[in-house]
Amino acid sequence: MLLDPGMDLTLRPMKYPDFYEQYRAAIRNTWTVEEVDLASDLTDLASFTEQERHLINRLVAFFATGDTIVANNLVLNLYQHINSPEGRLYLSRQLFEEAVHVQFYLTLLDTYLPDHEDRVKAFAAVENIPSIKEKADFCFKWIDSAFQLDELKTKDDRRAFLLNLICFAGCIEGLFFYGAFAYVYWLRSRGLLDGLATGTNWVFRDESCHMNFAFSVVDIVREEEPDLFDAKMEADVRSMMEEAVECELQFAADLIGDGMPGMTYKDMKSYLENVADQRLKRLGMKEIYGSTNPFPFMALQDVQELTNFFERRPTAYQVAVEGKVDLDEDF
């Protein structure tokens, strides 16, 4: 079974071919930080109000270490215990994507925060900014929850691993990052920080694929070991999600205070609760909040974007597109 201890090395016959297809799809979605042009963002930043500047500084401070934390958990906990060679292929690819995200955010900080001391403070945010520290502590707690598991020998071991997997997919990549994306796309809806939004489009796509892989792992384990998913497991996941929402709401209060035009604290609360419910629903668990998504600019992210191919590489396309185009064809 997928969580059996060991190191299966046999790709043929392939037991979990969907993992391999997800790996291949990720390869086709390759992008590089050098494709993101942040130059126009500097003009926008110069016109920002003090409140807007506070928001973006907090946001990039969160980005500074967010993906590094996710990558650490992948290496320390996930790769060891998902005993599928095709699954480990995908995790290897995910680790590369996390590295690209880290590079993107490093480039973002170097561009947005030219002062060396400001960059140092941003990278120290997990220790010095309470709203970011609380999110980091939440992450570290769940990394530690599975770190001592050398092998998943018992049902309790497997439940502990699943909680770690669900936390990083559903709460961190699927809630913390989606909260951050909302601020980026709110700015984009106002015609601001196009470079940041372009890079975020690619990060958004990668994170969605990471969640899809993790939830696919959960689906398979549910089929192979349904007794792991008892009432206590669901209660633990729901409690974890509630704690993550509270962490993200404190971050929202820090970023926007009582609110800004088109981005109120009340709306952000409703959005985060809606995202949390979506994650629980995907896991086959009862929703908690029943809230709606108040942000039309986030609803658009459920649809692949159409961009002008001749202005920039469209983020919804994949590399190695083959075939020919007849420019004389009637459309």
Protein Blocks (a to p, Z undefined) as FASTA:
>chain_A
ZZlgcjdfbfbdcfblmlmmmmmmmmmmgccfklpcfklmmmmmmmpcfklmmmmmmmmm
mmmmmmmmmmmmmmmmmmmmmccfklmmmmmmmmmmmmmmmmmmmmmmmmmmmpfklmmm
mmmmmmmmmklmmmmmmmmmmmmmmmmmmbafbfklmmmmmmmmmmmmmmmmmmmmmmmm
mmmmmmmmnopakllmmmmmmmmmmmmmmmmmmmmmmmmmmmmmmmlmcfklmmmmmmmm
mmmmmmmmmmmmmmnonopehiafklmmmmmmmmmmmmmmmnopacfklpacfbfklmmm
mpccdddfklpccfkbcehiacdddfkbcZZ
